[in-house]
Amino acid sequence: MVTSSEIDASGVAALWPRPLPDDDKYTRGVLGVVAGSDAYPGAAVLSVTGASRAGAGMVRYVGPRRAQDLVLAARPETVVHEDADAVDRLPRVHAWVVGSGVSDAPGQDAVIGAVWAGGLPCVVDAGALEDCARARHSGARATPAEKILLTPHEGELVRALAAIRHDVTADDVRADRAGHARLLAETTRSTVLLKGSRTIVAAPGGASWELPVATPWLAVAGSGDVLAGVAGALLAAGLDAAEAGVCAAWAHAQAGALAAGDDASGPDGRGGPITASDIASALPRVIAALRR
């Protein structure tokens, strides 16, 4: 298990999965992604790309045709599936990422419900957070707390708590980010990654971890979609939710700093503007540096 003293390069390096000579694409971890929509197809591309760049052996994408086409154009190694087919028989994977960019998509919602019922490790983001909070709060917990990672930003945390009748404001969350992350973790029996300049990972039982302050250049559209993909790849490789959350957030922050400029780590905004795609592109260099 990750400890607070390990949130640095050496600690992350000790946990990050490394391929072995006898590995193949299946043993390295197969990730399923239910993301994107007709309204937000780019979320699918970014989640899949984050997972691929973080080392997933294979990524299977489930979503609408427009998003499938964009995913294949950006990442032709991805295997794509239709919603209707996936509901009847979920693709064989080791873990899932669900919710990034999902909006008013009954077909994807049905797949997400099947994913939760299946009990595999799962990252839950954006459009799936409130439904997941309600389901787990009511006792539907096929996936154990140490294998499910909820990844809200501040506003999503407020809405997820409201969905289970904890009425808090954004100001309340800002005043005690760790406390409210732990509240969602306890009431849903899930591990929670609260995104922000200082990301917090909280597990049921009171354990929590604070990441170093990240470059503010990370605050761009799609950044969280990439992060969800990275965390999903780590879950698929066998890490537990807290380990995957801490390692993904650390590598994501390092990739943002590298993309923005080598001196762009920390809160002062040195460096220059980046996009979510730039973050994903920098991930292999961050991971390669861990090997050294």
VENBEL-V336794 format. One record per run of one state. SS is the DSSP state (hx for helix, st for strand, lp for the rest). FROM is the first residue (numbers start at 1). TO is the last residue. If there is no record, write none. Layout:
ss->SS from->FROM to->TO
ss->SS from->FROM to->TO
This chain:
ss->lp from->1 to->3
ss->hx from->4 to->6
ss->lp from->7 to->8
ss->hx from->9 to->15
ss->lp from->16 to->29
ss->st from->30 to->34
ss->lp from->35 to->41
ss->hx from->42 to->54
ss->lp from->55 to->57
ss->st from->58 to->62
ss->lp from->63 to->64
ss->hx from->65 to->74
ss->lp from->75 to->78
ss->st from->79 to->81
ss->lp from->82 to->82
ss->hx from->83 to->88
ss->lp from->89 to->94
ss->st from->95 to->98
ss->lp from->99 to->105
ss->hx from->106 to->118
ss->lp from->119 to->120
ss->st from->121 to->124
ss->lp from->125 to->125
ss->hx from->126 to->137
ss->lp from->138 to->144
ss->hx from->145 to->147
ss->st from->148 to->150
ss->lp from->151 to->153
ss->hx from->154 to->163
ss->lp from->164 to->169
ss->hx from->170 to->175
ss->lp from->176 to->176
ss->hx from->177 to->188
ss->lp from->189 to->190
ss->st from->191 to->194
ss->lp from->195 to->199
ss->st from->200 to->202
ss->lp from->203 to->207
ss->st from->208 to->210
ss->lp from->211 to->215
ss->hx from->216 to->218
ss->lp from->219 to->222
ss->hx from->223 to->236
ss->lp from->237 to->240
ss->hx from->241 to->260
ss->lp from->261 to->275
ss->hx from->276 to->291
ss->lp from->292 to->292
